[in-house]
Each structure stands twice: as structure tokens, then as C-alpha cells.
């Protein structure tokens, strides 16, 4: 299969059946026609029962076509998503990714599919997403989607062409950015930090975000969020506690644009991300001068105490 006719939802699940139930309910309400579900294997024997419950829920989906992959071993979040997305792209030109702790409003699937159809042949656009937040939404967008140079990992869609290059690590992409004169701190201090932790923590999204930055490509964001993260609890891999990124109560899905925007990044985006996530540390080139002066005064004090002639002299 290689078609735009049906854009599948690729769903990644692990060991939280209660949250997965809510995600599946949203997908059903959105009339999603095809789901590729990837169920990761238990990392410890204690996770076995929860993983089994997750698989029971996925096997019971009878309201759409499903293709279920039950991993015998635990791949972890990063490897699970990278390999699963790559597998689906072998059969489909576009896809939409959900994780088992994300819910959405009715209309989300149709909105993202429409955006994928609109920009599928435009190399300036690399992904679309259903998530945004007031902290990083430029003023004055109204009810229209907008373009951002920083991509998203909470419900996103992309094309096969978007995934080319994902074999490189985030740190390798940072070095490639620097070689091209692209500031790797442009969209927030959290990205270089995540790149340092990528392999150790088995995360994936920072790699996709830097691939956007390296290509100078764009992500289409909605004017307000159609998605919320419901998985801030101790069972989460990377979101154990609630953060400032929780969204206000859901609003209805934005209307489909009568005229989709030209792929140009809103000029405020990078500054909003730096304000929310921190910017590049400011170098202090003369800070060492104070240390040198203090050491010099201490050294002179020792010499002065030991030299009778200097003890009689006065120095500032």
C-alpha cells in the first residue's frame, strides 16, 4: 500500500490500560479508519499484567481496521517509536502518531489529514501537529493555523520524506547545524539538554525536532490545542509530574481554513520558545579577571607579611 487515500493512526502503547482506554475512545469518536498499534513488551516481570491488559484492549478494537504488533521484548519509548514509524512508512506515504496518554477533541483526525493533503508536496513543511500552548502561540493568530520552526511530539503527522535522516543522533544533528551556521539554541535551552540525554534515556523526539531545524523546515500548529496530555503520573517514562505545559479545558476543533497559510514561520516563535524554555547561556568573558585580581592580592599579602621592606610600604 502506498496511498494518501487512508492516513493511518500509529498508536504506541505500553502499560497504562486506563489511559489507553481514553485514547481509544477519542480515536473512535474521530472515526479513525485504520490503526497500527505497537504494544511494547514488559521491561520487568511486574509490568507483565499491565501489558497484557493493554493488549486485550487493542485486540478488542472492532470499530476500525487494526494492525497490532506485540513486541516480545521491551524496546523502550525512543526505539519503539523510531522503529514503528519507520515500519509504517514502508506502506504509507503519510501517518499520524498518537501515544497512549494523549486525548483529542472530535475533528482532530480530519483536521490533520486535511493539513497533510494540503502540504504533502511542499518541502518547506515537514510535519503538522494538533498540539500547541498559549505560552508559545504567537499573538494575533486568531482561528488560523500557523507555522513554527520547532516541531512537536504530542500528536503529530508527517510524510515519508520527513523521516529521511532520522538515523543520525540529535548530537550529530547539532554539529551539522553548527557547521551550517544554524544556532542549536534558537528554539530553547531544553533541546541541547535533551540531545545530551537522548541515548541514555532512550528518547526520540529531540532528534525529530533537530531534523526540522537542520533542514530549516516547518511544523504547522493549530491556533489552539486539540490535544491534551493525560499521563502526568509516576508510571510515565518521561512525564512523571504535571508541568506548566498543561492546557486549559478543551475548545472545539478549529474550523478548517478556507485558505491555508503560506509556509512562513511566525517571527515570534523562536523567541517564545526561548522565553518558555530558556535561551543560550550568556558568556562572561571578563569574569576571570576578578578571580585573577583576588588571587594576586592574596599572593601579595603573603609576600608583604614576609618582607620587612614591603610591610612599611602602602599599596592600594
DAURRA-V146902 format. One record per helix or strand of 3 or more residues. SS is the DSSP state (H for helix, E for strand). FROM is the first residue (numbers start at 1). TO is the last residue. If there is no record, write none. Layout:
ss->{SS:SS}
from->{FROM:FROM}
to->{TO:TO}
//
This chain:
ss->{E:H:E:H:E:H:E:E:H:E:E:E:H:H:H:H:E:E:H:H:H}
from->{8:17:34:45:65:76:94:102:108:125:146:156:160:170:189:205:218:227:269:287:308}
to->{13:29:39:59:70:89:99:104:119:129:148:159:163:179:201:215:221:229:277:306:312}
//
